[in-house]
Amino acid sequence: MSHPSAPRTIEAFHARLLEAAETLPKRLRQCAEYLAANTDRIAVSTVAEMALAAGVQPSALMRFCKILGFSGYSEMQRLFRDAYAQGWPDYATRLRNLRESGAGSPSALLAEFIDAGRMSLENLASSIDSRNLDRAVKILSEAGMVHLVGLRRAFPVASYLAYAFEKMDVPAFLHDGVGKLDHRHAIRPGDALVAITFSPYSGETVELAEFARGQGVPVIAITDTVMSPLQKLDATVLSVAEVDFGAFRALSATLSLAITLAVAVGAGRKAAP
């Protein structure tokens, strides 16, 4: 079977990943899902380390790289090293040194999460689609009501946006799932929905976003990877990925994106005639 030529950019890599994932068998889809959620590790991890973390054999990961069009893992890794040469390896080295010397003390853990947060913010700054960000602000500034949904790990982001919008006199409705009440019929033409979900994705959040799109209501999707089901909707996607430490992911970059949206929308509404 012939394979396509290798992606030349990170954007092309994500597009190829999403395209390939639709027809992959279980093990190779496992590779796709792990790479999509952990692109920050590709530049600084060996194929053995990535395969172990993904729960597959190195041979499966190598096969997956070839399906994407790369000659092997090294060529895929080179793409990410070239793209992130200005920051990622240095942060990874710093994190590794802290792990070796800190022994899990509270101060060392704080340093770990600060560095992980800094790395997440650097990634957001370099990867955010400014056109989608401008479009999201315009949609929310013109919406009659801004609906917000984010459950589990995304709930602090959705609730913060509800708080910030309320303080800025922006009509907002938080769909929080309390009491298993379904408020989807509060969504009206002229409204907009901000849907926030990260891997593993919230089915309730995705269902509400699908309902809103079915009603012709625009959706702003804050999510992490090209494998996110929100990527398949006709939504304005704002991608943000948090670097984890010890399998714990903070919300440093996501909350920075949220406050940006809140302040820009509040200012946009005040400026409107």
SVG drawing of the C-alpha trace seen along z (x, -y; Angstrom):
<svg xmlns="http://www.w3.org/2000/svg" viewBox="-37 -54 56 58">
<polyline fill="none" stroke="black" stroke-width="0.4" points="0.0,0.0 1.4,-3.4 1.5,-6.1 1.0,-9.9 3.9,-12.2 4.9,-13.4 3.2,-16.5 5.4,-19.6 3.7,-21.6 2.1,-21.0 -1.3,-22.0 -0.9,-19.5 0.1,-16.9 -3.1,-17.4 -5.2,-17.4 -3.6,-14.1 -4.0,-12.6 -7.8,-13.4 -8.2,-12.0 -6.3,-8.8 -8.0,-8.1 -11.4,-7.5 -10.5,-4.1 -7.7,-2.8 -7.9,0.5 -7.9,0.4 -4.1,0.4 -3.3,-2.2 -6.2,-4.4 -4.8,-4.1 -1.6,-5.6 -3.5,-8.4 -5.4,-9.3 -2.2,-9.4 -0.2,-11.4 -3.1,-13.9 -3.3,-14.4 0.5,-14.6 2.1,-16.3 4.2,-18.3 6.1,-15.0 7.0,-14.0 10.0,-16.4 11.6,-15.1 10.6,-11.4 12.0,-8.3 9.8,-5.9 10.0,-3.4 8.9,-6.0 6.0,-7.1 4.9,-3.6 5.0,-2.6 2.9,-5.7 0.4,-4.9 0.1,-1.3 1.3,0.1 4.3,1.9 7.0,-0.3 6.4,1.5 2.8,0.3 3.8,-3.3 6.4,-3.0 3.7,-1.5 1.4,-4.4 4.1,-7.0 4.4,-5.4 0.6,-5.6 0.9,-9.3 3.5,-9.5 6.7,-9.6 9.6,-7.3 9.6,-6.5 9.4,-8.0 12.6,-10.0 11.2,-12.0 8.0,-12.7 10.0,-13.8 12.1,-16.1 9.0,-18.0 8.2,-18.8 11.8,-19.6 12.1,-22.1 8.8,-23.7 9.4,-24.0 13.2,-24.4 12.9,-27.7 11.4,-26.3 10.2,-22.8 13.4,-20.7 14.7,-23.2 11.5,-23.0 11.5,-19.2 15.1,-19.2 14.1,-21.5 11.2,-19.4 13.3,-16.2 15.9,-17.8 13.2,-18.8 11.8,-15.3 15.2,-13.9 16.1,-16.3 12.8,-17.3 11.7,-14.0 8.0,-15.2 8.3,-18.0 5.5,-20.6 8.0,-23.2 9.3,-20.9 5.7,-20.1 5.0,-23.8 8.0,-24.3 6.9,-21.4 3.4,-22.8 4.7,-26.3 7.0,-25.0 4.2,-22.8 2.0,-25.9 4.6,-28.0 5.1,-25.4 1.3,-25.2 1.1,-29.0 4.0,-29.1 2.3,-26.4 -1.0,-28.4 0.8,-31.6 2.4,-29.8 -0.5,-27.7 -3.7,-29.7 -5.6,-30.5 -6.0,-34.3 -8.7,-34.3 -10.8,-31.9 -10.2,-33.9 -11.4,-37.1 -14.4,-35.2 -15.3,-33.8 -15.2,-37.2 -17.4,-38.7 -20.0,-35.9 -20.2,-36.2 -20.3,-40.0 -23.3,-39.8 -25.1,-36.9 -28.4,-37.6 -27.5,-35.1 -24.2,-33.3 -24.7,-29.7 -21.8,-27.9 -21.2,-24.2 -18.2,-22.5 -18.4,-19.5 -15.9,-17.7 -12.4,-19.1 -13.8,-21.8 -16.3,-23.0 -14.1,-25.6 -13.5,-27.2 -17.3,-27.4 -18.2,-28.6 -15.4,-31.3 -16.8,-32.5 -20.3,-32.7 -19.0,-34.7 -16.9,-37.1 -19.8,-37.6 -22.2,-38.4 -19.8,-41.0 -19.6,-42.6 -23.4,-42.6 -23.2,-40.0 -26.3,-37.7 -25.0,-34.2 -26.5,-30.8 -24.4,-28.1 -25.5,-24.6 -24.2,-22.8 -26.2,-19.5 -27.3,-20.0 -30.2,-17.7 -29.9,-16.2 -32.0,-19.1 -31.8,-19.6 -31.9,-23.3 -31.1,-22.8 -34.5,-24.4 -33.3,-27.7 -31.1,-28.0 -32.8,-30.4 -32.0,-31.7 -29.5,-34.6 -27.8,-33.0 -24.3,-31.3 -22.8,-28.4 -19.4,-28.0 -18.7,-24.3 -15.6,-23.2 -14.4,-19.6 -11.0,-17.8 -10.0,-14.2 -11.8,-12.0 -14.6,-14.1 -17.9,-14.8 -20.8,-13.2 -23.2,-15.7 -21.1,-18.6 -20.8,-17.2 -24.6,-16.4 -25.5,-20.0 -23.1,-21.4 -24.6,-19.1 -28.1,-20.3 -27.1,-23.9 -25.6,-23.4 -28.8,-21.6 -30.7,-24.7 -28.4,-26.9 -26.8,-28.4 -23.1,-29.1 -20.7,-27.1 -17.4,-28.2 -15.5,-25.0 -12.7,-25.1 -11.0,-21.7 -7.6,-20.0 -6.9,-17.7 -7.9,-17.0 -9.5,-13.8 -12.0,-15.9 -15.6,-15.2 -16.1,-19.0 -13.7,-19.2 -16.2,-17.5 -18.9,-20.1 -19.2,-23.2 -17.8,-25.2 -15.3,-27.9 -12.5,-25.9 -10.1,-27.3 -7.5,-24.6 -5.6,-24.5 -3.5,-21.7 -2.2,-21.6 1.1,-20.0 0.7,-17.5 2.9,-16.5 2.4,-13.1 -0.8,-12.7 -2.2,-15.8 -3.2,-18.6 -3.7,-22.1 -5.8,-24.8 -3.2,-27.5 -3.5,-28.0 -7.2,-27.3 -8.1,-29.9 -5.8,-32.4 -7.8,-31.8 -11.1,-32.1 -10.2,-35.4 -9.1,-36.7 -12.6,-35.8 -14.4,-37.3 -12.6,-40.6 -12.6,-40.9 -16.4,-40.2 -17.1,-42.5 -15.2,-45.3 -16.8,-44.5 -20.3,-44.8 -19.6,-48.1 -18.2,-49.5 -21.2,-48.4 -23.7,-51.2"/>
</svg>
